[in-house]
């Protein structure tokens, strides 16, 4: 399974511990961790807020040469979305889920365009959790517990240098970019990059 750092478009089974037991509010949409601190993939993410879909978006040259296309669907927990609408930035406990699905091109009556298949190629999370070190990228592969990418992974520097808001690629979220612009929360690096175009 292809692992991606979230929105650039990098397995262990243990008993789960709820965020409430770890000192959280107990919301079903807050981060959940195993007893040894691994993030648990949220099973209900497809009922969260859908933000956008990209196709074949990646900064890894090796993945850009793959012989198939992939859709990247982005979902965010509802509490974080509501906070963003009010403030133009992401609160603590934000969870952004990337679900990568294989693109099909010929099926049923479709012979030309692309559509999403049932084959999930990647699952990763970009999470903001101050109790676990702030923003982090977590890859899941086929497991329901994640592997946090080390801070020297390219996804961190890429997001820090190019993300529109708080290390997230809000520039690719068409319903949120205007809110961030209005609230004045666009990152200086993103504003400078856009001005240079």
ROFI-252899 format. One record per residue (C-alpha): residue number from 0; x, y, z. Coordinates in nm, 2 decimals. Layout:
<pts>
{pt NUM {X Y Z}}
...
</pts>
This chain:
<pts>
{pt 0 {0.00 0.00 0.00}}
{pt 1 {0.13 0.34 -0.10}}
{pt 2 {0.20 0.57 0.20}}
{pt 3 {0.17 0.95 0.15}}
{pt 4 {0.23 1.25 0.37}}
{pt 5 {-0.10 1.40 0.40}}
{pt 6 {-0.22 1.65 0.13}}
{pt 7 {0.10 1.67 -0.07}}
{pt 8 {-0.04 1.53 -0.28}}
{pt 9 {0.56 0.89 0.43}}
{pt 10 {0.14 -0.28 1.24}}
{pt 11 {0.07 -0.34 1.55}}
{pt 12 {-0.26 -0.46 1.71}}
{pt 13 {-0.29 -0.35 2.07}}
{pt 14 {-0.58 -0.26 2.30}}
{pt 15 {-0.71 0.09 2.23}}
{pt 16 {-0.72 0.36 2.50}}
{pt 17 {-0.98 0.63 2.45}}
{pt 18 {-0.88 1.00 2.45}}
{pt 19 {-1.11 1.04 2.75}}
{pt 20 {-0.89 0.80 2.95}}
{pt 21 {-0.59 1.00 2.84}}
{pt 22 {-0.74 1.32 2.96}}
{pt 23 {-0.94 1.43 2.66}}
{pt 24 {-1.31 1.53 2.65}}
{pt 25 {-1.42 1.19 2.53}}
{pt 26 {-1.55 1.30 2.19}}
{pt 27 {-1.57 1.02 1.94}}
{pt 28 {-1.40 1.24 1.69}}
{pt 29 {-1.10 1.32 1.90}}
{pt 30 {-0.77 1.14 1.85}}
{pt 31 {-0.76 0.79 2.00}}
{pt 32 {-0.44 0.62 2.10}}
{pt 33 {-0.32 0.27 2.19}}
{pt 34 {-0.17 0.20 2.53}}
{pt 35 {0.17 0.25 2.38}}
{pt 36 {0.09 0.58 2.22}}
{pt 37 {0.01 0.48 1.86}}
{pt 38 {-0.27 0.68 1.68}}
{pt 39 {-0.57 0.47 1.60}}
{pt 40 {-0.73 0.52 1.25}}
{pt 41 {-1.08 0.67 1.30}}
{pt 42 {-1.33 0.42 1.16}}
{pt 43 {-1.60 0.68 1.12}}
{pt 44 {-1.40 0.93 0.91}}
{pt 45 {-1.62 0.90 0.60}}
{pt 46 {-1.90 1.06 0.81}}
{pt 47 {-1.68 1.36 0.88}}
{pt 48 {-1.66 1.68 0.67}}
{pt 49 {-1.54 1.62 0.31}}
{pt 50 {-1.30 1.90 0.21}}
{pt 51 {-1.17 1.81 -0.14}}
{pt 52 {-1.04 1.55 -0.38}}
{pt 53 {-0.71 1.58 -0.58}}
{pt 54 {-0.59 1.34 -0.85}}
{pt 55 {-0.23 1.24 -0.89}}
{pt 56 {-0.10 1.51 -0.65}}
{pt 57 {0.23 1.42 -0.50}}
{pt 58 {0.58 1.58 -0.45}}
{pt 59 {0.76 1.24 -0.45}}
{pt 60 {0.92 1.20 -0.79}}
{pt 61 {0.91 0.82 -0.76}}
{pt 62 {0.53 0.83 -0.71}}
{pt 63 {0.48 1.08 -1.00}}
{pt 64 {0.59 0.82 -1.25}}
{pt 65 {0.34 0.55 -1.14}}
{pt 66 {0.15 0.39 -1.42}}
{pt 67 {-0.19 0.45 -1.27}}
{pt 68 {-0.39 0.75 -1.13}}
{pt 69 {-0.51 0.79 -0.78}}
{pt 70 {-0.77 1.02 -0.61}}
{pt 71 {-0.68 1.17 -0.28}}
{pt 72 {-1.00 1.24 -0.07}}
{pt 73 {-0.96 1.47 0.23}}
{pt 74 {-1.19 1.45 0.54}}
{pt 75 {-1.17 1.65 0.87}}
{pt 76 {-1.33 1.59 1.20}}
{pt 77 {-1.65 1.81 1.23}}
{pt 78 {-1.53 2.00 1.55}}
{pt 79 {-1.22 2.12 1.38}}
{pt 80 {-1.41 2.22 1.07}}
{pt 81 {-1.66 2.43 1.27}}
{pt 82 {-1.37 2.60 1.45}}
{pt 83 {-1.20 2.68 1.12}}
{pt 84 {-1.51 2.84 0.99}}
{pt 85 {-1.51 3.08 1.29}}
{pt 86 {-1.14 3.15 1.31}}
{pt 87 {-0.97 3.06 0.98}}
{pt 88 {-0.72 2.82 1.16}}
{pt 89 {-0.72 2.47 1.30}}
{pt 90 {-0.78 2.40 1.67}}
{pt 91 {-0.60 2.14 1.88}}
{pt 92 {-0.73 1.79 1.81}}
{pt 93 {-0.77 1.85 1.44}}
{pt 94 {-0.75 1.53 1.24}}
{pt 95 {-0.72 1.55 0.86}}
{pt 96 {-0.76 1.21 0.69}}
{pt 97 {-0.62 1.14 0.34}}
{pt 98 {-0.79 0.84 0.17}}
{pt 99 {-0.61 0.75 -0.16}}
{pt 100 {-0.83 0.55 -0.40}}
{pt 101 {-0.73 0.39 -0.73}}
{pt 102 {-0.87 0.57 -1.04}}
{pt 103 {-1.06 0.36 -1.29}}
{pt 104 {-1.10 0.47 -1.65}}
{pt 105 {-1.33 0.22 -1.82}}
{pt 106 {-1.62 0.08 -1.64}}
{pt 107 {-2.00 0.05 -1.69}}
{pt 108 {-2.09 0.34 -1.93}}
{pt 109 {-1.77 0.54 -1.86}}
{pt 110 {-1.51 0.49 -2.13}}
{pt 111 {-1.31 0.82 -2.11}}
{pt 112 {-1.31 0.99 -1.78}}
{pt 113 {-1.18 0.88 -1.44}}
{pt 114 {-1.37 0.76 -1.14}}
{pt 115 {-1.28 0.63 -0.80}}
{pt 116 {-1.27 0.25 -0.74}}
{pt 117 {-1.32 0.06 -0.42}}
{pt 118 {-0.94 0.00 -0.40}}
{pt 119 {-0.79 0.20 -0.12}}
{pt 120 {-0.42 0.27 -0.20}}
{pt 121 {-0.32 0.49 0.09}}
{pt 122 {-0.44 0.61 0.43}}
{pt 123 {-0.26 0.88 0.62}}
{pt 124 {-0.34 1.15 0.88}}
{pt 125 {-0.22 1.50 0.95}}
{pt 126 {-0.30 1.56 1.31}}
{pt 127 {-0.26 1.86 1.55}}
{pt 128 {-0.25 1.72 1.91}}
{pt 129 {-0.05 1.93 2.16}}
{pt 130 {-0.05 1.64 2.41}}
{pt 131 {0.15 1.44 2.15}}
{pt 132 {0.39 1.70 2.01}}
{pt 133 {0.17 1.92 1.80}}
{pt 134 {0.14 1.87 1.42}}
{pt 135 {0.24 1.53 1.30}}
{pt 136 {0.20 1.30 0.99}}
{pt 137 {0.10 0.94 1.05}}
{pt 138 {0.09 0.66 0.79}}
{pt 139 {-0.13 0.35 0.83}}
{pt 140 {-0.07 0.10 0.56}}
{pt 141 {-0.30 -0.19 0.62}}
{pt 142 {-0.30 -0.15 1.00}}
{pt 143 {-0.55 0.04 1.21}}
{pt 144 {-0.27 0.18 1.42}}
{pt 145 {-0.03 0.44 1.27}}
{pt 146 {0.34 0.50 1.23}}
{pt 147 {0.43 0.87 1.30}}
{pt 148 {0.68 1.00 1.04}}
{pt 149 {1.00 1.14 1.19}}
{pt 150 {1.03 1.52 1.21}}
{pt 151 {1.30 1.51 0.94}}
{pt 152 {1.06 1.36 0.68}}
{pt 153 {1.01 1.57 0.37}}
{pt 154 {0.64 1.62 0.44}}
{pt 155 {0.71 1.84 0.74}}
{pt 156 {0.95 2.08 0.56}}
{pt 157 {0.72 2.08 0.25}}
{pt 158 {0.41 2.18 0.45}}
{pt 159 {0.61 2.44 0.66}}
{pt 160 {0.74 2.60 0.34}}
{pt 161 {0.43 2.59 0.12}}
{pt 162 {0.11 2.54 0.32}}
{pt 163 {-0.15 2.82 0.32}}
{pt 164 {-0.26 2.78 0.69}}
{pt 165 {-0.09 2.63 0.99}}
{pt 166 {0.11 2.37 0.79}}
{pt 167 {-0.20 2.26 0.60}}
{pt 168 {-0.27 2.29 0.23}}
{pt 169 {-0.58 2.50 0.26}}
{pt 170 {-0.50 2.64 -0.09}}
{pt 171 {-0.64 2.31 -0.22}}
{pt 172 {-0.96 2.33 -0.01}}
{pt 173 {-1.19 2.55 -0.23}}
{pt 174 {-1.44 2.61 0.05}}
{pt 175 {-1.19 2.71 0.31}}
{pt 176 {-0.93 2.93 0.13}}
{pt 177 {-1.17 3.23 0.11}}
{pt 178 {-1.23 3.20 0.49}}
{pt 179 {-0.86 3.20 0.57}}
{pt 180 {-0.81 3.50 0.34}}
{pt 181 {-1.09 3.69 0.51}}
{pt 182 {-0.97 3.60 0.86}}
{pt 183 {-0.61 3.70 0.77}}
{pt 184 {-0.47 3.36 0.87}}
{pt 185 {-0.27 3.28 0.55}}
{pt 186 {0.09 3.20 0.62}}
{pt 187 {0.35 3.47 0.52}}
{pt 188 {0.54 3.21 0.31}}
{pt 189 {0.23 3.12 0.12}}
{pt 190 {0.13 3.48 0.06}}
{pt 191 {0.49 3.55 -0.07}}
{pt 192 {0.49 3.25 -0.29}}
{pt 193 {0.15 3.35 -0.45}}
{pt 194 {0.27 3.71 -0.50}}
{pt 195 {0.58 3.59 -0.69}}
{pt 196 {0.37 3.40 -0.95}}
</pts>
